[in-house]
Amino acid sequence: MKHALLALMKTLRLDDQAKMGRLESDWERLAGKPAANHTRPGPLIHGELVIYVDNSMWLSELYRKSKGPLLESLQTAFGPTAIRSLRFQLDPGK
């Protein structure tokens, strides 16, 4: 029964929606407060998480210094296959 429910959730992509809800609610803890103040999680597409960044200075800083530690934090929380890579980009909503 549990296996069938998980398969149905995957088919309906509810597992991705649950992950995204958890990602958004835990973002400050996962990214760290300073980075969370300038970023927000975007879509998760085929294991690549887009992270929206509010300015180019933070974009550069995150890419150079925080990509590895942030990916490790996310993989610890969600598993190594759920989020396999990160892509930083300027926030289109800003």
ChimeraX attribute file (.defattr): number of C-alpha atoms within 10 A of each C-alpha:
attribute: neighborCount
match mode: 1-to-1
recipient: residues
	/A:1	6
	/A:2	7
	/A:3	8
	/A:4	9
	/A:5	10
	/A:6	13
	/A:7	13
	/A:8	13
	/A:9	15
	/A:10	13
	/A:11	10
	/A:12	11
	/A:13	11
	/A:14	13
	/A:15	15
	/A:16	16
	/A:17	14
	/A:18	12
	/A:19	15
	/A:20	18
	/A:21	12
	/A:22	13
	/A:23	20
	/A:24	14
	/A:25	11
	/A:26	14
	/A:27	20
	/A:28	16
	/A:29	11
	/A:30	20
	/A:31	21
	/A:32	13
	/A:33	12
	/A:34	9
	/A:35	19
	/A:36	16
	/A:37	13
	/A:38	14
	/A:39	24
	/A:40	18
	/A:41	18
	/A:42	19
	/A:43	13
	/A:44	20
	/A:45	11
	/A:46	11
	/A:47	14
	/A:48	16
	/A:49	21
	/A:50	19
	/A:51	19
	/A:52	21
	/A:53	26
	/A:54	18
	/A:55	14
	/A:56	12
	/A:57	9
	/A:58	16
	/A:59	20
	/A:60	14
	/A:61	12
	/A:62	18
	/A:63	14
	/A:64	10
	/A:65	10
	/A:66	14
	/A:67	15
	/A:68	13
	/A:69	13
	/A:70	17
	/A:71	19
	/A:72	18
	/A:73	15
	/A:74	21
	/A:75	16
	/A:76	12
	/A:77	16
	/A:78	14
	/A:79	12
	/A:80	14
	/A:81	11
	/A:82	17
	/A:83	20
	/A:84	16
	/A:85	20
	/A:86	18
	/A:87	13
	/A:88	19
	/A:89	18
	/A:90	16
	/A:91	19
	/A:92	8
	/A:93	7
	/A:94	8
